[in-house]
Amino acid sequence: MPKMQRLTYFCRQTALFSHCSLIIFIGLWQLLLSPHPQLSALIITALWVIPLLFPLLGMLAAKPYTHAWANFILLFYVLHAVTLITLNDGEQGLAIIELIIVSVCFVSNILFARLRAKELGIKLKRLSLVEREERTRYND
């Protein structure tokens, strides 16, 4: 496996740090900082933290594809933060912190995935090429 360049390594470390920070922050938020008044704080925390654990092993293994699809999970947290920023004055500060952490994680995941894929020689085919190949495969 080719050695990781300095910028790629920095993006990976930033992605891992921000992802783990998000897990810790969400856990603290739901358990201690602002637990739900009517529902179990443990269950709510588990519902918010478990999705973030799915890509963690692949991210620790420095798999560019995992970093890329982890962003789909992060979109729920972006939506959560933006919704609370606009609708909930009581948790607005916490939501701003969440949005900052998620944004750093999102950008660093994209950068790491692109840089590492380029280093490893992994290329995605252009959509037009895929369409052309499928057309020839199914028309023959």
N, C-alpha and C positions, 0 to 999 in steps of 0.2 A: 504494500500500500504506500503510495507517495506521501512524503512528509508534508505536513500542513504548513502553509505559508503563514507569516506573522499576522496579516490582516484576517485571514480565515480563522486562525486560532483565537484572535481577539473577538471576532463575531460569535464564535462558538461559546467562548467563556461568558460573553455578555448574554447570549441566549439562555444558557444554563442558569446563570445567576438570576436573571429576571424571571425565568420560569419558576425556579425554586422560591424566589421572593414572592411571586404571586400566590403560590401554594400557601406559604406561611402567612402572608397578609390576609388572604381570604379566610384562612382558619382562625386567625386572631379576630378578624372583623366579626365573623359569625358566632364565635364562642365568647369573646370577651368585650370587644369594643361596642358592639351594637347587636346583641342577640335578639332574635325574633321574640316578641312578648308572648305569643300564644302557642308557638310550635317548639318542639325540642331543638335546642341549639346543636346537639350532636348530629341529629338527622339532617338538619339544614346544612351544617358544615360538611357532612359527608357528601351530600348532593352537589355542593359547589366544588369540593376538592377532588373527588374521584375522577371526573373527566380530565383533570389536569395530570393525573397519574398515568393515563393511557400512553402518551407518547414519551414518558420519561426514560424508559429503558433504551429506546432507540436514540433519543437525544444524548444519553450518556455514552452510547456506542458511536456517536458522531455520524449517524446516518443522515445524509442530506435530505433524502425523501421524507424521513420522519419529521425533520425540522419544517419541511414545507407543509405537510398535512396537519401538523400541530396548529398551524395558523387557523384552520377551520374551526378548531375547538376554541381558540382565542376570540373568535368573532362573537361568541356568546357573552364573553366577559366585556368586550367593547360595547355591545348592545346594553348589557346590564349597567355599565358605568354611565353611558350617555343618557340612558333613561333616568337613572337616579339624579344625575346632574341637572336635568331639565325639570324633573317632577318632585324631587324630595329634598327640601331644604335641610332637613335634619341630618341626612347622610351625604350631603353634597361634598364635603371635604374628603370623606373616605372614598367616594366615587371618583374624585379627581385623582387621588393617589392611585387607585386601581387603573384608571385610564392611562396614566403615565407609565406604570409598570407594564401594562399590556402592550402599549405602543412600542416601548423599548424592546420587549420580547418579540413582537410581531416583525419589526424591522430587522432585528438581528437574526431572526430565523430565516427571513428571506435572503439576507446577505450571505449568511453561512451556506445555505442550500445552493445558491448560485455559484459562490466561489469554490466550494468543495466539489460540486458536480463538475465544474470546469477543470479543477485539478485532477479529478479521477477520470476525466474523459467521458462523463455521462452526458449524453445529449438527448433532449426530447425532439422528436420529429416535428417539423412544421405541420400545422393542421392541413394545409393544402396537399402536402405529400401523403399524409395519412389518408385523406379523402381519395386521392388518385389511386393509391394502392388498394383501397377497399373497392373502388369502382372497377378496377381491372380484375380483382379477385372474384367479385360477384357477377360480373358481366361475361366472364369467360366460361 
